[in-house]
């Protein structure tokens, strides 16, 4: 259930980031990018919590899905930092957040 919430948060964040990707839209509604970053941060924290639940009992024997989710979590962090520092890359960051959400669903708990 938590994985689906993480996916929904990542998708919502990517939609907000995509709608703020154009220069004209950034001037009209600058808060959309901030809202996308905020929702992406919520998704990132929930994804980390999901990974903690899934990997805390593992004795360094991660499955392929857990490893992909861990890599996706790192990619989400990079995408969020990039969208804060470079607003013109919001569209690319939105795509990376979608990919992070897809691999978050595959995390085994």
C-alpha positions in Angstrom: 0.0 0.0 0.0 2.8 2.4 0.8 4.4 1.7 -2.6 1.3 2.8 -4.3 1.2 6.1 -2.3 4.8 6.7 -3.2 4.0 6.1 -6.9 1.1 8.5 -6.7 3.2 11.2 -5.1 6.0 10.8 -7.7 3.4 11.0 -10.5 1.8 14.1 -9.0 5.1 15.8 -8.6 6.1 15.0 -12.1 2.8 16.4 -13.5 3.3 19.7 -11.5 6.9 19.9 -12.7 5.9 19.3 -16.3 3.2 22.0 -16.2 5.8 24.4 -14.9 8.5 23.5 -17.5 7.8 26.2 -20.0 9.1 29.7 -19.6 5.8 31.3 -20.0 4.2 29.1 -17.4 7.0 29.8 -15.0 6.1 33.5 -15.2 2.3 32.9 -14.9 2.3 30.4 -12.0 5.7 30.1 -10.3 4.3 28.2 -7.4 3.7 25.1 -9.5 7.3 24.2 -9.6 7.6 24.6 -5.9 4.5 22.5 -5.3 6.0 19.8 -7.6 9.3 19.9 -5.7 7.4 19.7 -2.3 5.4 16.7 -3.4 8.5 15.1 -4.8 10.2 15.6 -1.5 7.3 13.9 0.3 7.5 11.0 -2.2 11.3 10.8 -1.7 10.9 10.6 2.1 8.2 7.9 1.8 10.3 6.0 -0.7 13.2 6.1 1.8 10.8 4.8 4.5 9.7 2.0 2.2 13.3 1.1 1.5 14.0 1.1 5.2 11.2 -1.3 5.9 12.1 -3.6 3.0 15.9 -3.6 3.6 16.2 -3.4 7.4 15.9 -7.2 7.8 18.0 -8.1 4.8 21.5 -9.4 5.5 23.1 -7.6 2.5 21.3 -9.9 0.1 19.2 -7.4 -1.9 17.0 -8.6 -4.7 17.2 -7.0 -8.2 14.0 -5.1 -7.5 15.3 -3.8 -4.2 18.5 -2.7 -5.8 16.6 -1.0 -8.6 14.5 0.8 -6.0 17.6 2.0 -4.2 19.0 3.3 -7.4 15.7 5.0 -8.2 15.7 6.6 -4.8 19.1 8.1 -5.5 18.0 9.3 -9.0 15.0 10.9 -7.3 17.3 12.9 -5.0 19.4 14.0 -8.0 16.2 15.0 -9.9 14.9 17.0 -7.0 18.2 18.9 -6.4 18.4 19.6 -10.1 14.9 21.0 -10.3 15.6 23.3 -7.4 18.9 24.6 -8.8 18.0 24.6 -12.5 14.3 25.3 -13.2 14.8 24.9 -16.9 15.4 21.1 -16.4 12.1 20.6 -14.7 10.8 18.5 -17.6 13.7 16.1 -17.5 13.4 15.9 -13.7 9.8 15.0 -14.1 10.7 12.0 -16.2 13.2 10.9 -13.7 10.7 11.1 -10.9 8.3 8.9 -12.9 11.0 6.3 -13.3 11.8 6.5 -9.6 8.1 5.9 -8.8 7.9 2.9 -11.1 10.9 1.2 -9.4 9.5 2.1 -6.0 6.5 -0.1 -6.6 8.8 -3.1 -7.1 10.3 -2.8 -3.6 9.6 -6.0 -1.6 8.5 -5.5 1.9 
